[in-house]
Amino acid sequence: MKLDQLPVNEYAPFYEGYIKTLDNVELLEELEICVHDFIRFVQNIPMDKFDFRYAEGKWTIKDIIQHLIDVERVFSYRALRIARNDATSLPGFDENFYVTNANANTRSIQELLSELALVRQSTLFLFKSFTPAQLGKIGIASDRQVSVRAIGFILIGHQKHHQEVFRQRYL
């Protein structure tokens, strides 16, 4: 499925910024490709930047990578539940609380990138298992409607958003 086939009513306006960072990409292809691009990008960042904060209270690059891992897990779980016809409204989560409690800055950058790659591989296999009908299923997460396919595009756009933040504020 390509991005131009995703109706705008399948995700909350909050996610529009992430979706708009994408060209007309194909969902499964881009889920696979963009994580490799991101990892190569991060591996070229100077080592002294991984624990850098551009302002008081802002996250480090390590914190952001852990944030990407956590969001990937939460959103993949949402996609799984919605695809399996679970009509339960899924709660939001406080990403700041997650980052504070993740201890990302005690981990190596390679460990974080390896985990990100593994989590994305799991996400990719999950999305490959969905039928077109399952990809189109809509559920409620964070009090908003979202489709399974929108979740996949949001994950891609979210990652690209943070890669751009690295370029603008950390390098």
N, CA, C and O of each residue as an XYZ file, in Angstrom:
684
protein
N       0.831     -1.175      0.000
C       0.000      0.000      0.000
C       0.876      1.239      0.000
O       1.869      1.312      0.724
N       0.497      2.216     -0.823
C       1.246      3.470     -0.908
C       0.562      4.542     -0.067
O      -0.639      4.484      0.198
N       1.360      5.514      0.342
C       0.868      6.571      1.221
C      -0.322      7.314      0.633
O      -1.230      7.691      1.373
N      -0.342      7.534     -0.676
C      -1.448      8.288     -1.267
C      -2.779      7.537     -1.195
O      -3.820      8.094     -1.542
N      -2.755      6.293     -0.753
C      -3.977      5.505     -0.578
C      -4.506      5.585      0.859
O      -5.542      4.998      1.173
N      -3.804      6.301      1.718
C      -4.190      6.423      3.120
C      -5.122      7.614      3.313
O      -4.700      8.760      3.158
N      -6.387      7.355      3.650
C      -7.312      8.463      3.900
C      -6.900      9.255      5.153
O      -6.450      8.669      6.138
N      -7.053     10.562      5.110
C      -6.638     11.409      6.232
C      -7.495     11.193      7.478
O      -7.083     11.555      8.581
N      -8.670     10.613      7.314
C      -9.514     10.372      8.487
C      -9.114      9.113      9.252
O      -9.800      8.723     10.197
N      -8.008      8.469      8.855
C      -7.559      7.251      9.533
C      -6.476      7.518     10.580
O      -5.897      6.579     11.127
N      -6.204      8.777     10.856
C      -5.241      9.123     11.894
C      -5.580     10.504     12.440
O      -6.221     11.316     11.773
N      -5.137     10.750     13.669
C      -5.407     12.024     14.338
C      -4.597     13.146     13.700
O      -3.503     12.903     13.191
N      -5.117     14.366     13.722
C      -4.379     15.501     13.157
C      -2.971     15.664     13.741
O      -2.073     16.163     13.064
N      -2.780     15.250     14.980
C      -1.467     15.326     15.604
C      -0.396     14.629     14.772
O       0.746     15.086     14.725
N      -0.753     13.535     14.121
C       0.214     12.734     13.355
C       0.441     13.247     11.940
O       1.297     12.726     11.225
N      -0.302     14.247     11.533
C      -0.166     14.768     10.175
C       1.253     15.236      9.878
O       1.749     15.057      8.766
N       1.907     15.837     10.872
C       3.287     16.286     10.679
C       4.223     15.145     10.330
O       5.122     15.311      9.505
N       4.025     13.998     10.943
C       4.850     12.836     10.627
C       4.533     12.307      9.231
O       5.436     11.990      8.457
N       3.259     12.219      8.924
C       2.829     11.699      7.622
C       3.349     12.597      6.497
O       3.771     12.102      5.452
N       3.318     13.900      6.708
C       3.737     14.839      5.655
C       5.246     14.831      5.408
O       5.700     15.397      4.414
N       6.027     14.209      6.281
C       7.471     14.113      6.031
C       7.782     13.064      4.971
O       8.912     12.965      4.494
N       6.767     12.284      4.608
C       6.980     11.161      3.698
C       6.599     11.499      2.269
O       5.636     12.225      2.019
N       7.364     10.965      1.343
C       6.953     10.983     -0.055
C       5.890      9.904     -0.213
O       5.457      9.319      0.779
N       5.480      9.642     -1.397
C       4.469      8.614     -1.634
C       5.110      7.228     -1.551
O       5.227      6.522     -2.552
N       5.523      6.855     -0.335
C       6.242      5.605     -0.121
C       5.284      4.426     -0.023
O       4.097      4.584      0.262
N       5.830      3.247     -0.267
C       5.085      2.004     -0.085
C       5.359      1.536      1.341
O       6.510      1.504      1.775
N       4.315      1.177      2.063
C       4.389      0.921      3.501
C       5.441     -0.123      3.879
O       6.371      0.193      4.622
N       5.321     -1.333      3.397
C       6.233     -2.400      3.818
C       7.666     -2.133      3.369
O       8.615     -2.366      4.118
N       7.809     -1.655      2.168
C       9.147     -1.350      1.646
C       9.834     -0.291      2.506
O      11.002     -0.435      2.868
N       9.100      0.771      2.827
C       9.695      1.875      3.590
C       9.945      1.487      5.045
O      10.925      1.941      5.635
N       9.087      0.662      5.636
C       9.357      0.173      6.993
C      10.715     -0.528      7.045
O      11.450     -0.406      8.025
N      11.034     -1.253      5.991
C      12.302     -1.978      5.952
C      13.485     -1.064      5.634
O      14.520     -1.131      6.297
N      13.335     -0.230      4.643
C      14.451      0.595      4.169
C      14.830      1.697      5.150
O      16.013      1.914      5.413
N      13.838      2.389      5.691
C      14.153      3.595      6.459
C      14.910      3.307      7.747
O      15.684      4.155      8.193
N      14.720      2.159      8.352
C      15.472      1.865      9.573
C      16.951      1.675      9.257
O      17.805      2.058     10.056
N      17.263      1.094      8.109
C      18.672      0.937      7.715
C      19.299      2.299      7.421
O      20.445      2.552      7.794
N      18.553      3.168      6.756
C      19.043      4.529      6.501
C      19.309      5.267      7.809
O      20.319      5.955      7.954
N      18.395      5.115      8.752
C      18.535      5.775     10.050
C      19.775      5.266     10.786
O      20.546      6.058     11.328
N      19.963      3.964     10.804
C      21.114      3.388     11.508
C      22.423      3.867     10.883
O      23.355      4.228     11.602
N      22.501      3.873      9.548
C      23.710      4.387      8.878
C      23.941      5.849      9.238
O      25.073      6.261      9.490
N      22.866      6.629      9.261
C      22.966      8.041      9.615
C      23.535      8.195     11.031
O      24.465      8.972     11.247
N      22.982      7.463     11.982
C      23.422      7.579     13.379
C      24.869      7.107     13.534
O      25.623      7.694     14.310
N      25.264      6.074     12.821
C      26.626      5.571     12.933
C      27.662      6.590     12.451
O      28.843      6.471     12.776
N      27.234      7.575     11.692
C      28.147      8.625     11.221
C      28.158      9.857     12.111
O      28.858     10.827     11.819
N      27.396      9.830     13.187
C      27.396     10.940     14.141
C      28.630     10.801     15.031
O      28.937      9.699     15.485
N      29.337     11.896     15.285
C      30.507     11.818     16.170
C      30.118     11.291     17.563
O      29.059     11.623     18.094
N      30.990     10.476     18.126
C      30.707      9.826     19.413
C      30.377     10.819     20.529
O      29.561     10.521     21.402
N      31.001     11.985     20.507
C      30.768     12.950     21.596
C      29.380     13.596     21.544
O      29.018     14.349     22.447
N      28.611     13.311     20.508
C      27.268     13.898     20.377
C      26.170     13.029     20.998
O      25.067     13.523     21.234
N      26.438     11.768     21.265
C      25.377     10.863     21.705
C      24.810     11.214     23.077
O      23.652     10.903     23.357
N      25.599     11.854     23.936
C      25.122     12.242     25.264
C      24.877     13.748     25.363
O      24.631     14.265     26.453
N      24.942     14.444     24.245
C      24.756     15.893     24.182
C      23.273     16.258     24.296
O      22.412     15.590     23.724
N      22.991     17.329     25.044
C      21.649     17.919     25.130
C      21.772     19.345     24.606
O      22.600     20.110     25.101
N      20.973     19.712     23.624
C      21.099     21.043     23.041
C      20.496     22.125     23.923
O      20.713     23.313     23.681
N      19.735     21.726     24.951
C      19.188     22.668     25.922
C      18.846     21.907     27.199
O      18.699     20.685     27.188
N      18.725     22.639     28.286
C      18.357     22.052     29.581
C      17.046     21.279     29.461
O      16.056     21.792     28.940
N      17.053     20.047     29.948
C      15.844     19.237     29.953
C      15.529     18.527     28.643
O      14.557     17.775     28.572
N      16.328     18.749     27.609
C      16.094     18.077     26.328
C      16.743     16.702     26.341
O      17.666     16.443     27.114
N      16.253     15.839     25.488
C      16.750     14.471     25.416
C      18.082     14.406     24.674
O      18.380     15.255     23.834
N      18.869     13.399     24.992
C      20.096     13.116     24.245
C      19.726     12.278     23.019
O      18.593     11.814     22.891
N      20.682     12.093     22.135
C      20.458     11.216     20.978
C      20.142      9.800     21.462
O      19.269      9.137     20.901
N      20.833      9.339     22.484
C      20.532      8.012     23.031
C      19.100      7.949     23.553
O      18.395      6.966     23.324
N      18.671      9.001     24.254
C      17.289      9.053     24.744
C      16.294      8.953     23.590
O      15.284      8.255     23.685
N      16.588      9.652     22.512
C      15.675      9.663     21.364
C      15.625      8.292     20.693
O      14.555      7.847     20.279
N      16.752      7.630     20.583
C      16.751      6.288     19.988
C      15.935      5.341     20.867
O      15.159      4.534     20.356
N      16.108      5.436     22.188
C      15.292      4.610     23.081
C      13.815      4.966     22.931
O      12.958      4.083     22.953
N      13.519      6.238     22.781
C      12.150      6.692     22.541
C      11.589      6.059     21.271
O      10.441      5.615     21.259
N      12.379      6.013     20.209
C      11.934      5.375     18.964
C      11.636      3.889     19.194
O      10.657      3.362     18.666
N      12.465      3.231     19.967
C      12.242      1.811     20.280
C      10.936      1.647     21.045
O      10.111      0.798     20.705
N      10.754      2.456     22.070
C       9.543      2.355     22.890
C       8.289      2.648     22.081
O       7.299      1.924     22.188
N       8.321      3.696     21.279
C       7.159      4.048     20.453
C       6.860      2.929     19.461
O       5.698      2.593     19.233
N       7.887      2.361     18.882
C       7.692      1.256     17.936
C       6.966      0.091     18.608
O       6.055     -0.500     18.028
N       7.371     -0.229     19.816
C       6.725     -1.327     20.540
C       5.267     -1.002     20.867
O       4.381     -1.830     20.657
N       5.026      0.191     21.376
C       3.666      0.584     21.748
C       2.768      0.611     20.519
O       1.657      0.081     20.551
N       3.236      1.219     19.444
C       2.401      1.350     18.250
C       2.205      0.006     17.541
O       1.137     -0.244     16.983
N       3.196     -0.838     17.556
C       3.034     -2.172     16.966
C       1.998     -2.975     17.745
O       1.195     -3.706     17.164
N       2.028     -2.830     19.053
C       1.028     -3.495     19.891
C      -0.371     -2.975     19.553
O      -1.326     -3.748     19.473
N      -0.480     -1.682     19.360
C      -1.761     -1.108     18.952
C      -2.214     -1.704     17.622
O      -3.372     -2.094     17.470
N      -1.302     -1.771     16.671
C      -1.645     -2.322     15.354
C      -2.098     -3.773     15.485
O      -3.074     -4.173     14.850
N      -1.411     -4.557     16.293
C      -1.779     -5.953     16.501
C      -3.191     -6.058     17.074
O      -4.012     -6.822     16.567
N      -3.468     -5.308     18.109
C      -4.783     -5.390     18.747
C      -5.890     -4.966     17.795
O      -6.937     -5.610     17.729
N      -5.663     -3.895     17.065
C      -6.690     -3.424     16.132
C      -6.884     -4.424     15.003
O      -8.018     -4.720     14.628
N      -5.797     -4.946     14.459
C      -5.886     -5.916     13.356
C      -6.600     -7.193     13.776
O      -7.226     -7.853     12.945
N      -6.516     -7.547     15.045
C      -7.145     -8.766     15.551
C      -8.570     -8.519     16.062
O      -9.135     -9.343     16.781
N      -9.135     -7.378     15.681
C     -10.525     -7.027     16.035
C     -10.741     -6.775     17.519
O     -11.858     -6.935     18.010
N      -9.725     -6.394     18.226
C      -9.885     -6.029     19.631
C     -10.442     -4.606     19.663
O      -9.753     -3.661     19.278
N     -11.659     -4.456     20.110
C     -12.344     -3.157     20.095
C     -12.053     -2.312     21.332
O     -12.615     -1.228     21.489
N     -11.183     -2.800     22.207
C     -10.838     -2.051     23.406
C     -10.143     -0.748     23.035
O      -9.230     -0.735     22.209
N     -10.576      0.336     23.646
C      -9.896      1.614     23.451
C      -8.524      1.533     24.119
O      -8.418      1.208     25.302
N      -7.495      1.827     23.363
C      -6.123      1.695     23.859
C      -5.635      3.024     24.430
O      -5.793      4.066     23.794
N      -5.049      2.995     25.616
C      -4.638      4.249     26.256
C      -3.406      4.858     25.599
O      -2.660      4.193     24.881
N      -3.222      6.133     25.867
C      -1.996      6.804     25.456
C      -0.886      6.464     26.441
O      -1.071      5.647     27.343
N       0.250      7.085     26.263
C       1.361      6.895     27.196
C       2.162      8.183     27.236
O       2.136      8.974     26.293
N       2.863      8.382     28.320
C       3.657      9.594     28.519
C       5.098      9.312     28.107
O       5.859      8.696     28.853
N       5.462      9.767     26.918
C       6.800      9.477     26.402
C       7.897     10.064     27.279
O       8.992      9.506     27.351
N       7.623     11.178     27.945
C       8.633     11.764     28.834
C       8.894     10.852     30.035
O      10.041     10.690     30.452
N       7.856     10.269     30.579
C       8.001      9.325     31.683
C       8.793      8.105     31.226
O       9.657      7.613     31.952
N       8.500      7.618     30.027
C       9.234      6.456     29.503
C      10.727      6.780     29.380
O      11.570      5.995     29.814
N      11.050      7.925     28.793
C      12.461      8.290     28.602
C      13.168      8.429     29.945
O      14.296      7.965     30.108
N      12.507      9.066     30.901
C      13.097      9.247     32.223
C      13.439      7.911     32.876
O      14.411      7.812     33.625
N      12.648      6.895     32.595
C      12.810      5.601     33.255
C      13.493      4.539     32.393
O      13.529      3.370     32.777
N      14.022      4.916     31.260
C      14.614      3.940     30.335
C      16.113      3.745     30.504
O      16.645      2.719     30.080
N      16.806      4.694     31.108
C      18.260      4.596     31.315
C      19.042      4.446     30.012
O      20.062      3.757     29.973
N      18.577      5.078     28.968
C      19.237      4.957     27.664
C      20.683      5.415     27.696
O      21.523      4.858     26.989
N      20.984      6.413     28.499
C      22.337      6.970     28.502
C      23.360      6.072     29.179
O      24.553      6.373     29.156
N      22.914      4.970     29.783
C      23.846      3.989     30.353
C      24.179      2.896     29.346
O      25.001      2.021     29.619
N      23.542      2.950     28.184
C      23.711      1.918     27.157
C      24.627      2.413     26.045
O      24.793      3.617     25.853
N      25.215      1.475     25.319
C      26.057      1.860     24.184
C      25.161      2.193     22.986
O      24.033      1.714     22.879
N      25.686      3.008     22.113
C      24.924      3.368     20.916
C      24.691      2.138     20.047
O      23.633      2.007     19.432
N      25.659      1.246     19.990
C      25.495      0.030     19.188
C      24.397     -0.860     19.745
O      23.634     -1.457     18.985
N      24.312     -0.955     21.062
C      23.257     -1.750     21.695
C      21.885     -1.167     21.349
O      20.958     -1.902     21.009
N      21.768      0.147     21.438
C      20.496      0.792     21.110
C      20.123      0.593     19.646
O      18.970      0.296     19.334
N      21.088      0.753     18.748
C      20.805      0.583     17.321
C      20.462     -0.869     16.986
O      19.604     -1.126     16.141
N      21.120     -1.806     17.640
C      20.796     -3.219     17.422
C      19.375     -3.523     17.882
O      18.631     -4.233     17.206
N      19.012     -2.985     19.025
C      17.652     -3.199     19.515
C      16.624     -2.562     18.588
O      15.586     -3.160     18.303
N      16.907     -1.360     18.120
C      16.004     -0.702     17.181
C      15.819     -1.555     15.925
O      14.697     -1.718     15.446
N      16.906     -2.094     15.395
C      16.822     -2.937     14.195
C      15.976     -4.188     14.452
O      15.174     -4.583     13.606
N      16.155     -4.802     15.611
C      15.388     -6.004     15.939
C      13.907     -5.699     16.142
O      13.042     -6.449     15.689
N      13.628     -4.611     16.813
C      12.231     -4.229     17.019
C      11.572     -3.915     15.681
O      10.427     -4.302     15.449
N      12.289     -3.215     14.797
C      11.726     -2.914     13.480
C      11.518     -4.187     12.682
O      10.519     -4.318     11.975
N      12.446     -5.125     12.787
C      12.268     -6.391     12.070
C      10.993     -7.080     12.546
O      10.241     -7.618     11.733
N      10.747     -7.071     13.827
C       9.521     -7.643     14.377
C       8.298     -6.908     13.850
O       7.310     -7.532     13.463
N       8.366     -5.576     13.835
C       7.266     -4.767     13.293
C       7.024     -5.105     11.832
O       5.877     -5.250     11.408
N       8.082     -5.231     11.074
C       7.964     -5.539      9.654
C       7.277     -6.890      9.446
O       6.375     -7.002      8.616
N       7.693     -7.909     10.188
C       7.046     -9.217     10.064
C       5.575     -9.141     10.466
O       4.726     -9.781      9.845
N       5.275     -8.365     11.498
C       3.888     -8.207     11.910
C       3.072     -7.581     10.785
O       2.004     -8.089     10.441
N       3.556     -6.497     10.216
C       2.819     -5.821      9.148
C       2.727     -6.681      7.886
O       1.728     -6.611      7.169
N       3.741     -7.482      7.607
C       3.669     -8.392      6.462
C       2.606     -9.465      6.670
O       2.078    -10.009      5.700
N       2.289     -9.772      7.917
C       1.297    -10.806      8.201
C      -0.138    -10.300      8.042
O      -1.069    -11.100      7.949
N      -0.318     -8.999      8.010
C      -1.669     -8.448      7.919
C      -2.205     -8.548      6.495
O      -1.482     -8.306      5.528
N      -3.467     -8.903      6.383
C      -4.151     -8.888      5.090
C      -4.520     -7.435      4.768
O      -4.495     -6.585      5.658
N      -4.859     -7.140      3.517
C      -5.327     -5.783      3.202
C      -6.515     -5.355      4.083
O      -6.607     -4.194      4.483
N      -7.405     -6.284      4.374
C      -8.554     -5.950      5.234
C      -8.089     -5.594      6.647
O      -8.607     -4.657      7.254
N      -7.123     -6.333      7.165
C      -6.610     -6.035      8.506
C      -5.889     -4.689      8.530
O      -6.012     -3.941      9.501
N      -5.142     -4.373      7.481
C      -4.458     -3.074      7.416
C      -5.448     -1.910      7.454
O      -5.130     -0.830      7.952
N      -6.642     -2.140      6.928
C      -7.657     -1.092      6.892
C      -8.506     -0.996      8.145
O      -9.326     -0.085      8.261
N      -8.332     -1.901      9.073
C      -9.141     -1.869     10.300
C      -8.826     -0.619     11.114
O      -7.690     -0.146     11.153
N      -9.851     -0.108     11.752
C      -9.725      1.118     12.536
C     -10.092      0.825     13.985
O     -11.078      0.144     14.270
N      -9.280      1.352     14.889
C      -9.531      1.237     16.315
C      -9.340      2.583     16.978
O      -9.163      3.607     16.318
N      -9.379      2.558     18.304
C      -9.205      3.781     19.086
C      -7.935      3.644     19.919
O      -7.770      2.684     20.671
N      -7.044      4.619     19.771
C      -5.821      4.699     20.570
C      -5.631      6.160     20.971
O      -5.759      7.059     20.140
N      -5.331      6.385     22.217
C      -5.189      7.752     22.742
C      -6.439      8.581     22.445
O      -6.348      9.764     22.117
N      -7.592      7.954     22.562
C      -8.893      8.610     22.358
C      -9.123      9.102     20.934
O      -9.968      9.968     20.707
N      -8.384      8.562     19.982
C      -8.531      8.965     18.576
C      -8.610      7.732     17.685
O      -8.039      6.688     17.999
N      -9.321      7.867     16.575
C      -9.367      6.787     15.590
C      -8.029      6.666     14.882
O      -7.368      7.661     14.586
N      -7.644      5.418     14.617
C      -6.423      5.171     13.853
C      -6.561      3.811     13.175
O      -7.099      2.865     13.751
N      -6.070      3.735     11.953
C      -6.069      2.454     11.236
C      -4.723      1.774     11.425
O      -3.724      2.402     11.776
N      -4.731      0.488     11.185
C      -3.499     -0.284     11.263
C      -2.478      0.274     10.280
O      -1.317      0.476     10.637
N      -2.905      0.525      9.045
C      -1.954      1.024      8.038
C      -1.433      2.405      8.402
O      -0.270      2.715      8.145
N      -2.284      3.240      9.000
C      -1.823      4.563      9.431
C      -0.729      4.428     10.480
O       0.234      5.193     10.479
N      -0.875      3.460     11.370
C       0.153      3.245     12.391
C       1.501      2.964     11.733
O       2.522      3.488     12.178
N       1.522      2.157     10.694
C       2.775      1.878      9.994
C       3.399      3.137      9.414
O       4.600      3.361      9.562
N       2.596      3.953      8.761
C       3.122      5.205      8.192
C       3.549      6.182      9.288
O       4.532      6.906      9.127
N       2.819      6.202     10.390
C       3.196      7.071     11.515
C       4.562      6.662     12.047
O       5.394      7.524     12.329
N       4.808      5.365     12.191
C       6.115      4.903     12.666
C       7.241      5.385     11.749
O       8.286      5.833     12.221
N       7.024      5.292     10.465
C       8.037      5.737      9.501
C       8.258      7.243      9.630
O       9.394      7.708      9.722
N       7.167      7.992      9.636
C       7.269      9.447      9.739
C       7.861      9.906     11.054
O       8.606     10.886     11.089
N       7.545      9.221     12.126
C       8.088      9.554     13.442
C       9.609      9.390     13.444
O      10.336     10.246     13.950
N      10.073      8.294     12.877
C      11.514      8.069     12.800
C      12.183      9.150     11.960
O      13.224      9.678     12.349
N      11.602      9.482     10.824
C      12.188     10.506      9.951
C      12.176     11.878     10.629
O      13.105     12.669     10.463
N      11.131     12.147     11.383
C      11.056     13.404     12.139
C      12.252     13.524     13.080
O      12.913     14.562     13.119
N      12.526     12.467     13.833
C      13.626     12.536     14.792
C      14.987     12.568     14.107
O      15.925     13.164     14.637
N      15.111     11.952     12.961
C      16.364     12.044     12.207
C      16.605     13.495     11.799
O      17.737     13.978     11.850
N      15.557     14.179     11.401
C      15.691     15.596     11.036
C      16.020     16.445     12.264
O      16.793     17.398     12.162
N      15.454     16.118     13.406
C      15.790     16.827     14.650
C      17.287     16.645     14.954
O      17.949     17.592     15.380
N      17.816     15.445     14.738
C      19.245     15.224     14.936
C      20.043     16.189     14.059
O      20.982     16.831     14.530
N      19.670     16.288     12.793
C      20.389     17.156     11.850
C      20.343     18.616     12.314
O      21.360     19.309     12.311
N      19.174     19.063     12.703
C      18.978     20.478     13.015
C      19.509     20.898     14.380
O      19.987     22.022     14.535
N      19.434     20.009     15.375
C      19.710     20.458     16.740
C      20.900     19.785     17.423
O      21.359     20.245     18.469
N      21.390     18.720     16.845
C      22.460     17.983     17.514
C      23.769     17.986     16.730
O      24.829     17.734     17.304
N      23.712     18.261     15.448
C      24.928     18.183     14.617
C      25.396     19.548     14.155
O      26.400     19.651     13.451
